Amino acid sequence: MAVLFVLTFSEKEYDSFKRLIGANLAYTCREWAKLINNEVTEAKRCGDTVAKIQVKYDEFIGYCKANGQDADSQVLLSFFEIKKTEWQAKHP
């Protein structure tokens, strides 16, 4: 059984992420949620575990500043990898 890690954002912060990340995110939070829900449904149908990891805007920006990086999709994916590792440490 695999674990599907899903990147989520709060609806309130989605537009802030969209301005930073641009075309790599769905146009609206509702569209993003629909894409994610389709993946979650398929993973559960296959018997996989789903771990939704919400990235907070301020935390992401702090990570970028602390590491001297511009906020973009690649850095967001790197940050998401850190969050996945934290989740895995809490759920052995």
C-alpha positions as CSV (number, residue, x, y, z in Angstrom):
1,M,0.0,0.0,0.0
2,A,1.4,3.4,-1.0
3,V,1.0,6.8,0.4
4,L,-0.2,9.6,-1.8
5,F,1.0,13.0,-0.6
6,V,-1.2,15.8,-1.6
7,L,-0.3,19.4,-1.5
8,T,-3.1,21.6,-0.3
9,F,-3.5,25.3,0.5
10,S,-6.1,27.1,2.6
11,E,-8.7,28.8,0.4
12,K,-7.8,32.1,2.1
13,E,-4.1,31.9,1.0
14,Y,-4.6,30.3,-2.4
15,D,-4.5,33.6,-4.3
16,S,-1.2,34.6,-2.6
17,F,0.3,31.3,-3.8
18,K,-1.2,31.7,-7.2
19,R,0.5,35.1,-7.6
20,L,3.9,33.6,-6.7
21,I,3.7,30.3,-8.5
22,G,1.6,31.3,-11.5
23,A,0.7,28.8,-14.2
24,N,1.7,25.8,-12.2
25,L,-1.4,26.1,-10.1
26,A,-5.0,25.8,-11.1
27,Y,-6.7,29.2,-11.8
28,T,-8.8,29.0,-8.7
29,C,-8.7,27.3,-5.3
30,R,-11.9,25.5,-6.3
31,E,-10.3,24.1,-9.4
32,W,-7.2,23.0,-7.4
33,A,-9.4,21.2,-4.9
34,K,-11.3,19.4,-7.7
35,L,-8.0,18.2,-9.2
36,I,-6.8,17.0,-5.7
37,N,-10.1,15.4,-4.9
38,N,-9.9,13.4,-8.2
39,E,-6.5,12.1,-7.2
40,V,-7.6,11.3,-3.7
41,T,-10.6,9.4,-4.9
42,E,-8.5,7.3,-7.2
43,A,-5.8,6.6,-4.6
44,K,-8.4,5.5,-2.0
45,R,-10.1,3.3,-4.7
46,C,-6.7,1.6,-5.1
47,G,-6.4,1.1,-1.3
48,D,-3.7,3.7,-0.9
49,T,-3.3,6.0,2.1
50,V,-3.7,9.7,1.5
51,A,-1.8,12.4,3.4
52,K,-3.0,15.9,2.7
53,I,-0.3,18.4,3.6
54,Q,-1.3,22.0,3.8
55,V,1.4,24.5,3.1
56,K,1.0,27.8,4.8
57,Y,2.0,30.9,2.9
58,D,3.9,32.6,5.7
59,E,5.8,29.5,6.5
60,F,6.7,29.0,2.8
61,I,7.9,32.6,2.5
62,G,9.9,32.3,5.7
63,Y,11.6,29.2,4.2
64,C,12.4,31.0,1.0
65,K,13.9,34.0,2.9
66,A,15.9,31.7,5.2
67,N,17.4,29.9,2.3
68,G,17.9,32.9,0.0
69,Q,15.6,31.6,-2.7
70,D,12.9,33.2,-4.8
71,A,9.4,31.7,-4.2
72,D,8.7,29.6,-7.3
73,S,7.2,26.2,-8.1
74,Q,10.6,24.4,-7.7
75,V,11.1,25.9,-4.3
76,L,7.5,25.1,-3.4
77,L,8.1,21.4,-4.3
78,S,11.3,21.4,-2.3
79,F,9.4,22.8,0.7
80,F,6.7,20.2,0.2
81,E,9.3,17.4,0.3
82,I,10.4,18.7,3.7
83,K,6.8,18.7,4.9
84,K,6.4,15.1,3.6
85,T,9.5,14.0,5.5
86,E,8.1,15.6,8.7
87,W,4.8,13.8,8.1
88,Q,6.6,10.5,7.6
89,A,8.6,11.0,10.9
90,K,5.3,11.5,12.8
91,H,3.6,8.5,11.1
92,P,6.1,5.6,10.9
